[in-house]
Amino acid sequence: TAFFHGELEEEVYMKQPEGFVLEGQEDKVCKLVKSLYGLKQAPKQWHRKFDDTILSFGFKVNQADKCIYRKFDDKGHGVIISLYVDDML
């Protein structure tokens, strides 16, 4: 899913996943490098990455609703993108 691609800003550690616990190292933990589905930070990190990417293409964010982006040319032709969770409409 899209939530697997978010970059983490803080250090997050988790227990070793079931089936991947190393014998003799059961007390060790894993450090996450990318966002993980179910992680509280995942939606926020995904939105931040999407926001950075879409703004780099010249889209403007709507000040009243931060999930709506727009881009228009000089002739008034344009595109409006609305985000809903991790889908674009």
C-alpha positions as CSV (number, residue, x, y, z in Angstrom):
1,T,0.0,0.0,0.0
2,A,1.0,3.6,-0.2
3,F,1.8,3.7,3.5
4,F,4.9,1.6,2.9
5,H,6.7,4.5,1.2
6,G,6.6,7.2,3.8
7,E,9.9,8.4,5.3
8,L,10.1,8.5,9.1
9,E,11.4,11.7,10.8
10,E,12.0,10.0,14.2
11,E,13.5,6.7,15.3
12,V,10.9,4.0,15.6
13,Y,11.7,0.5,16.9
14,M,9.5,-2.6,16.9
15,K,9.7,-6.2,18.2
16,Q,11.1,-8.7,15.7
17,P,8.2,-9.9,13.5
18,E,6.9,-13.4,14.1
19,G,8.8,-15.9,12.0
20,F,11.8,-13.7,11.8
21,V,13.0,-13.9,15.4
22,L,16.7,-14.9,15.4
23,E,17.5,-17.8,17.8
24,G,19.6,-16.5,20.7
25,Q,18.6,-12.9,19.9
26,E,15.0,-12.9,20.9
27,D,15.4,-9.7,23.0
28,K,16.6,-7.6,20.1
29,V,14.4,-5.2,18.2
30,C,14.2,-3.8,14.7
31,K,14.7,-0.2,13.7
32,L,12.2,0.9,11.0
33,V,13.6,2.9,8.1
34,K,10.3,3.4,6.2
35,S,6.8,3.8,7.4
36,L,4.8,0.6,8.1
37,Y,1.1,-0.1,7.6
38,G,-0.6,0.2,11.0
39,L,2.0,2.7,12.3
40,K,0.4,5.8,13.8
41,Q,2.8,8.0,11.8
42,A,2.1,6.3,8.4
43,P,-0.8,8.4,7.1
44,K,1.0,11.7,8.0
45,Q,4.3,10.6,6.5
46,W,2.5,9.4,3.3
47,H,0.7,12.8,3.0
48,R,3.9,14.7,3.6
49,K,5.7,12.8,0.8
50,F,2.7,13.2,-1.6
51,D,2.5,17.0,-0.7
52,D,6.2,17.5,-1.4
53,T,5.9,15.6,-4.8
54,I,2.8,17.3,-6.1
55,L,4.0,20.8,-5.1
56,S,7.3,20.1,-7.0
57,F,5.1,19.8,-10.1
58,G,3.7,23.3,-9.7
59,F,0.4,22.5,-8.0
60,K,-0.9,24.8,-5.3
61,V,-2.5,23.6,-2.1
62,N,-6.0,24.9,-1.2
63,Q,-5.7,27.0,2.0
64,A,-9.2,26.0,3.2
65,D,-8.7,22.3,2.7
66,K,-5.1,21.0,2.6
67,C,-6.2,17.8,0.7
68,I,-7.1,19.7,-2.4
69,Y,-4.5,20.7,-5.0
70,R,-4.9,22.8,-8.2
71,K,-2.9,23.7,-11.2
72,F,-4.0,26.0,-14.0
73,D,-2.3,27.3,-17.2
74,D,-2.6,30.8,-18.6
75,K,-5.7,29.8,-20.6
76,G,-7.6,28.7,-17.5
77,H,-7.3,25.0,-18.3
78,G,-6.4,23.1,-15.2
79,V,-6.5,20.1,-12.9
80,I,-7.9,19.8,-9.4
81,I,-6.8,16.8,-7.3
82,S,-8.6,15.8,-4.1
83,L,-7.1,13.3,-1.7
84,Y,-9.2,10.9,0.3
85,V,-7.1,8.8,2.7
86,D,-4.5,7.4,0.3
87,D,-6.5,7.7,-2.9
88,M,-6.6,10.6,-5.4
89,L,-9.9,11.7,-7.0
